[in-house]
């Protein structure tokens, strides 16, 4: 090789620059930047910079509620079996992107790779668990009621509507999944406020939801200052319920007072071990019960009833 060609080859070699990920909100099935144009720095457990996350505004929160309300009719009207298929599809998509989430959870929560992998596996299994409940919860909390008189009396559960979910602050992925999955499994739609200090797994989950057959608007993910976003949502007249899992005692009290204005259902914060097997409490927390009376009619001339 000539000296000239060798110099030319050396000049073409360069250090490749990393492509940093731009994290965005997930609202209405799309990925907008915050309407405010603001971002805030997200650091790992050691204080090292990880990324800039969008800092949602009141306008972003209102847009998320509009998207959730628009999606509610179709999602609540889908068959329970179909909702279960979609939740299972979310688990499938997460399984294919496990390495990414292991890395993000390890950074967010200061875990070793092995422990982060266990957390991600548990989160995937949780989607599968709730997928199996979608067409069974009605049999557990509904059914026929014995009444005096010639009537059938049937009770059946129905979704509450649009639910605001404050994701747990310290369980950025398993806790997040544990509060989102039961809300949508029962036919509600959700506006989720990600963990303020560790929002990246939640924002990445939006990318999974977008490719998992989940209709746009069923889950909407916001990041930013929890108190700033939650305040207008707690007072929003088109929000039907709020889960305060990620609120501290002071914030929870303020939001509960605001939620009383239109009689929202409120699930108060409580100590939860998200690694333990979930029960049906969160499935039933955002269900209403509809009871229908129907006359039995008569059989034959004797007037006997059936």
Number of C-alpha atoms within 10 A of each C-alpha: 5 7 7 8 10 10 10 11 9 9 9 7 8 7 5 6 6 6 6 9 9 10 20 25 27 29 27 24 21 15 17 14 20 23 15 13 10 14 18 16 13 19 16 18 15 10 8 11 11 17 17 18 26 26 25 27 21 17 14 21 28 17 17 27 27 18 23 29 23 17 21 23 14 13 25 21 11 12 14 21 16 14 26 23 18 19 26 22 21 23 23 17 17 22 15 10 12 16 14 13 23 24 17 26 27 20 22 25 18 14 17 14 16 10 14 23 19 15 24 25 18 20 22 22 16 23 25 20 19 25 28 19 20 23 17 12 19 18 12 12 13 16 14 13 13 10 10 8 9 15 17 17 17 16 17 18 20 18 24 23 25 29 30 29 27 27 28 27 21 16 21 24 32 23 22 28 22 22 21 24 21 26 29 28 27 31 27 28 30 30 31 27 28 27 27 24 22 28 26 26 22 27 22 18 19 22 18 20 24 19 13 19 14 19 17 19 26 28 30 29 27 31 30 24 18 22 17 14 22 25 18 18 25 27 18 18 14 18 25 20 25 26 26 25 21 26 24 14 12 8 15 21 14 15 21 22 12 18 24 13 12 15 14 21 19 21 17 15 16 12 6 11 10 19 15 8 9 16 8 12 9 18 21 20 18 27 20 13 16 11 14 12 13 10 12 13 12 12 10 7 6 7 9 10 13 11
